Amino acid sequence: MRILWLSNPNWMHTGYGIQTKAITSRLARDGHEIHVLCTAGLSPASGIIRMGDITFYPPGRDPWGNDMVQFIYNMIDADCMIGLGDIFCLTPKDMPNDADFEAMIGRKGIWCQVVPFDHDPIGAYSEIEALRACTVPIAMSQHGKALMEKNGIGCVYIPHGIDTDVAFRPDRDAGVLFRKHHSIPQDAFLITFVGYNRGTPPTRKGIEYLLQAVADLNSEGYDDIHVYLHTDPLPIGDMLGSLHIPKLAIALGVGGDKITCHLADPRHHILGYPDTYMRAMYNAGDVFCLPSGGEGFGLPIVEAQACGSPVIVTHWTSMPELVGGGWTVPYAALTVAPNLGTKRAIVDLKALKEAILLARAMKLNHPGDWQETKLKARKHAETYNASNIYQNLWRPFIHRVEEELVSKKGVSV
């Protein structure tokens, strides 16, 4: 098939970029012709770029590609479009299966969309309208699948995948070197965090709550608890509303002269990190913590567990289903996601601190239970192996699209 893919491009160090690379490269190896309309990573002045067997197109004046979808779909004579990202950003009238566009090109247009739900319930505005217009919605989490089914929307379930064979695996020596490189004591109880520093409090990723938890525990005598935040610590560009993490760390007493908060170099963070660095970071940590207000999937939760790190996450949206070894903590309140008219969570700070202390006590006092938890984490992460997910879910799905939609001109999958 000739497939138009709509998402971040293969080279972007984002969850969508990583998944785009993993899936489109395999689709190309299977003989499909792949064209990627980039929702980021290229400027409108970039022009068309070809890398290997895949062609990349810049966005137009609309950052989500709405104004370019039908034009490129028709230009390349695509058989279907597969989008990966928030569906509420897309307007149904601009998609390939819009009735007016189908009449113009004289054939059936097909729009499949891999949809995240970092909220609950489904947004009552553009989100539900777009879901009902989509030819085949694809849920990346069981949470998302349940939400769509509750609203009478049929869907397919295909979760994200990671490389659990090489990129993300236990590697104790790499973890030791990571701590040494960042001047983190080898005997510290280290919490790692990976997430986007975007927005003012309450931030979706809950960075400020994690820092507050570490600051409180340090002041209560748990001086061995440290945290490494793998995020851009400084506001940049259109993210001027984001946290200035070094200032926040000093204000909370975990930065400055007495450092228990360790930060990524903002210059390296802009350029991106290789898998070897990420593997070392996850292995350096005792637990990975993401006190997020909501995750469409939560890729770092799986990556950390693949490296044998137990996790601590908020009990909301997709996060509980991703935990094989670790703890979920309740939320204290729900807050409005204003652009969707739906809810995100605010983690319970007291419960978060209790989970951190529980993990620390298990490591120090119950090494057998600790090792069992680490093994459970790794085993659960292996169920998200990218090669297996492609072979068992993506390949059969693409075959069904080709046989039941493209060949038969629109029979429902």
Secondary structure, DSSP 8 states (H G I E B T S, - for coil): -EEEEEES-TT--SHHHHHHHHHHHHHHHTT-EEEEEESSSS-TTS--EEETTEEEE---SSTTSTTTHHHHHHHHT-SEEEEES-GGGS-GGGSTT-HHHHHHHTS---EEEEE---SBS--TTHHHHHHHHSSEEEESSHHHHHHHHHTT---EE----B-TTTTSS--HHHHHHHHHHTT--TTSEEEEEE----SSSS-TT-HHHHHHHHHHHHHTT-TTEEEEEES--S--GGGTTS--HHHHHHHHTSSTTS--EEE--HHHHHH---HHHHHHHHHH-SEEEE--S--SS-HHHHHHHHTT--EEEESSTTGGGG-SSEEEE-EEEEEEETTTTEEEEEE-HHHHHHHHHHHHHHHHH-HHHHHHHHHHHHHHHHTTBHHHHIIIIIHHHHHHIIIIIITTTS---
